Amino acid sequence: MGSRGAGGGADEEAPVPPKPSQQRYRPVEPHDGAVVQMESMESGASADTSTAPRRIKPSRNRSMDPKTQVTSSNGPSSGPHSDSKLELFGFDSLVNILGLKRSLVGYTHFFAMQETDPKLGTMMGVFVPCLQNILGIIYYIRFTWIVGMGGVWQSLVLCAFCGACTFLTGLSLSAIATNGAMKGGGPYYLIGRALGPEVGVSIGLCFFLGNAVAGAMYVLGAVETFLDAVPSAGFFQEKVTMIDNTVNGGSTTTISTPSLHDLQIYGVIVTILLCFIVFGGVKIINKVAPAFLMPVLFSILCIYIGVFSAPSPNSSKGITGLSMTTLRDNWSADYQRTNNAGVPDPNGSIYWDFNALLGLFFPAVTGIMAGSNRSASLKDTQRSIPIGTLNATLSTTAMYVLSVFLFGALATREELLTDRLLTATVAWPAPSVIYIGIILSTLGAALQSLTGAPRLLVAIANDDILPVLNYFKAYEGSEPHLATLFTSFICIGCVVIGNLDLITPTITMFFLLCYAGVNLSCFLLDLLDAPSWRPRWKLHHWSLSLIGALLCIVIMFMISWTFTVVSLALASLIYYYVSLKGKAGDWGDGFKSAYFQLALRSLRSLGANQVHPKNWYPIPLIFCRPWGRLPEDVPCHPKLADFANFMKKKGRGMSIFVSIIDGDYHESAEDAKTACRQLSAYIDYKRCEGVAEIIVAPSVSHGFRSIVQTMGLGNLKPNIVVMRYPEIWRHENLTQIPSTFVSIINDCITANKAVVTVKGLDEWPNEYQRQYGTIDLYWIVRDGGLMLLLSQLLLTKDSFESCKIQVFCIAEEDTEAEELKADVKNFLYDLRMQAEVIVVTMRSFEAHADGSRKDDPQEAYTSAQQRIRVYLSEMKEAAQREGRPLMEGGKQVMVNEQKVDKFLNTMLKLNATILKHSRMAAVVLVSLPAPPLNQPAYCYMEYMDLLIENVPRMLIVRGYRRDVVTLFT
């Protein structure tokens, strides 16, 4: 944006504001309020004019002199924020609705679509689509047959059972749908955002298959109705003979039914024609779809008129009209065998019972998701979906219950079972009205299925969770041609089956699985009751959702346990495949909230008291400081995660990987976030259960001190600090390492944390490198049993399972050796630990240090003495020169050369003993001595270097003031 200088010159790159004057903020006066209005002042204006309040529109960009431009603390302001009266806060006023919408990442296009697309109300947007999908082929050509087979009272139970399932699902759907804005995908979007991507994709794909198969069911229903109305149109004619055992003498009746081959031929042709219409565009279908409902409602009205006016003069003897006698005769069930076409036959292959009728009837109550699928086209989603869905469910259920009584009192059982289109027979004024209504309604429902199923598949593909579905991706507003073609192939395959009664149980399983997912989603969200769970629909409770989910599962098993197992197995396979191959997606699902609340409850139950040794788990704090440089793309030593896994039994436990960045927090905060992401990726790559934390501090010592005090919560604080021994400190002349290393150990002792320092980390085996030999423990001081426990944890890993444990104890007198050995053996036996106990006396301890072996550490001992003397002499000279006491790292130190020699001699003897007994050991564990008080850190590093001399792999362990093993059960 161009700005005018003092001389009035203008930059012509942008339009000039209406008042081309230099702008500056007026100074803040002492009497101003807490919120100061920042007002521009025109040059030459009077004080009265400049102080008059003037409205500044946030949507207009104003020029400003670069010399007087104020920059927000959160970054440079641009656009409308440069003139905002709330510039002090770093963002524009909430009144600026456009700015608020722009701040919602990912919703810009969503709000734009809401403003431009035509909106639908509750009636045409939800109620009519739901009613059109619920009222279908089952009611016309199977409902009277169901009443005849199951009787009136079991048909009432059937309607109530299915109606309760869909009503409870509607309540759950209403609660979830009114908890925020919805995108495309319908139930897939709701379930996926509530139960996670894996569950959402698995149930969403099953729901897609259910819709695709439902399209085949509607096509077969239309074709079957057409062939029943026009028998001459069939290429094949099948004669079915039924034996009527209810009539004395066993009379027979011959009934003509459509041939399976006719159903297949016409079904494939109709499906292909519908696919061409779908390829033409969804706009045409949406315009025509409401017109399909009118013939349905008119045909139902004609059925009721015909029922109340029956019997007509031309009616068969089986149609008695509304009669209480007929109702009593049809009250009980009469289950019998039928052929594949549903015609009663004593030798038929299908035996019907209540469970089979349940599978046949349930598709007649599906379709309650039609409103949620149109959420983007609704004026008020929060109001329309609950009211429209539940009213459609209740009205259709009431219609089914009324129809049970009417059909049960209308005709005899024989007529109900043999007349496949009894609704057309009794309809007023002619059966052709029902035929037209059935064909139009089923074709309209088929069009809806063939239109909705591909868009559901595209919604799953566009979420980019499953890579194999990338072929079905489609841009917003474009037609999903490839997904439509795939859906058409599935529909044609089901049409080739040709048997309506075999297809409906499959649809039932997929829809019930989706309904169970919706109920479980609402149950989980309602039970957790997270702060974000605030649905506008208040008529919901977690118990109702749980009952609805259990009802769905029960219905699935009642219909067919075989189909149930197959559908659940299919959903489980998809879930497993998505878990392995799918991309991670964080949608804020309910499981994350459940994990959070479970963790909080578990943390509270643990309390803050000391953990009992039986319940003690190692929680290692892995200090990733490499004591040197690593490649830029390696955030941690590659073997640290391997070692962390070795400290866990069967992988149970948590590790905390921490690293410290030197510098100022405000300057290095973004670098810390990047490093944390890299470290988290490294942890996942190493398959280690743990979390990453990056700390910015002025120095490593200050950073670690903060970590050891604050990291963790309650009893989930880390109890072991694991770090690599700084073997390179002298070779690379890293003079700051001794003081840092000693500071870390002292901080761990003060904070009562155990310490495990790994020497030879570069040679530490991974999970595939098998080790042989022994695990040697040099048990010198009481450490709460930590060293023993670590050796047992190592034995649980494949790498060390072939090793044996040896425990070396130090006895001051020879007479105490046998007694000490017996005591240690009994102690290990009570601890259920198998180990060989070896006692080393002080006399043999001295002898090991006085030997003349080729690899004797005497030379290293002499070199360490010389280096310490040189270091101390330089320190003393510097102190005398500056006139101050001996200082190291800003702290006063005291030097007792006799103690220094004594400590060096002790380390020499211990190292000689280790080299004699544990030269072939797979790993050596030895107690970590505490740094002597007021001694230079350099001396302590020399002690440690002498201890690890010529030992390839060593764990230097220091326990803490707690027992980690117990003798008692």
Disulfide bonds with the S-S distance in Angstrom:
none
